[in-house]
Amino acid sequence: ALPAFCAMSEPASDAATGFLSDVRDRSYSNALARMSSSYQSTHNAAQLQTAVEGLDSLESHTFAMITNAESHDDGHLTVEGSLYGPDGEAPVAFEVSEVNGYWYIDLVAVGGRAVE
């Protein structure tokens, strides 16, 4: 089971780290493209930017480290790590799922608060 987990967790972690990189670059249209179709159907890039700006630790982070990925029976993965910035360290978690060979983010939470 470990090789399958590793094969699944790397692209899922890449989706999370790509999102965080897009946020650091203020590339909210790219960050939005990494979100699930259900999120994209109700949000545009400006709304995502507003949501991110509501979470200081996410908006102002300068470095992120992904430390854990866990698969679930329904096929999605939880990717966890930490954000580092002017406010210190904050935990970050993603729920990601695969659609047609690509990993999309269903949920981002920082310090237990979701990006809405």
N, C-alpha and C positions, 0 to 999 in steps of 0.2 A: 504493500500500500504506500510505502514511502516514496518510491519513484513517481507514482501517479500524483501524489500530493505535491512533490517538488515541481513537477511539470505544470500543475495547475496553479501553484502559488506564485510562481515567478511572473507570469503575465498579469495576474491579479494585483500583485504588488506594484508592477510597472504602471498599472492604471492609477493607483493611489499616488505613487511618486510623481507621475506625470501631472496629475491634478494639482499637487502641491507646488510643483515647478511653475505651472501656469499661473497659479495664484501669486507666487513671488514675482513673476514677470508682468502681473496685471493683465494677462491674456485671458480675459473672462469668456470670450467666445470659444477659445480652445478648451478651457475648463468645462464649459457647458457641454461641449461635444463629448466629453468623457462621462457625462451623467446619463442615467437610464432614460429610455424613451418616455417613461411616465413623468419623470422630472422635467425633461425638455418640453413636454407637451403643455406644461403649466408655468414655465419660467423662460425668460429670455436672459441674455448675458447681463443686462443692467440689473435685473432682479437678483441674479446670482451674486453679482458684485455687492449689492446692498446687503444680502444675507451674509456674505463673507465679512464685510466691514462691521457687521454686528457682533462678530466674534474676534475680539482684539488679538488673541493668541494666534488665530489662523491668519488674519489679515496682515499682521506685522512680523510673522515668523521669518527668520533668515536661514534656518537650517531645519531639516527634518530627518528622522531616522525611523525606518520601518523595522520593527523587531519581531513581529509574530504574524503568521497567517494560519488560519484554522478553517478546515473545510467542514461543511455541514451536510446532513443527509439530503437536503433539498437541492444541493448543487451549488449554493452560493458560498462565498468565502468571507470570513471576517479578517481584515488586515488591520493590525494595530501598530502603533509606534508613538513617537514623541515629537513635538514641535519645540523649537528653541528660538527665543527672540528676546526683545527688550523686557517682556513680562516674565522671563524665566522659562521653565519647562512646563508644557501642557500635554496631557495625553490626547491622542487622536485615534479615531477608529473609523473604518470604512466597511460597508457591506457592499460586496461586488458580486456580479453574476455574469455568466457568459451568454452571449446571444450571437449566433452565427459566427463563432470563432473569435469574437472580440469581447473583451471584458469591460463592463460598464459599471459605474458607481450608482448604487441604489440609495446609499445614505452616507453622509459624512457627519461625524460628531466630534466636537472638541470639548474636553472636560465634561462630557456627558450632555452637552447642548448640541442639538442637531442644526445643521445648515438647512434652513427651511426654504 
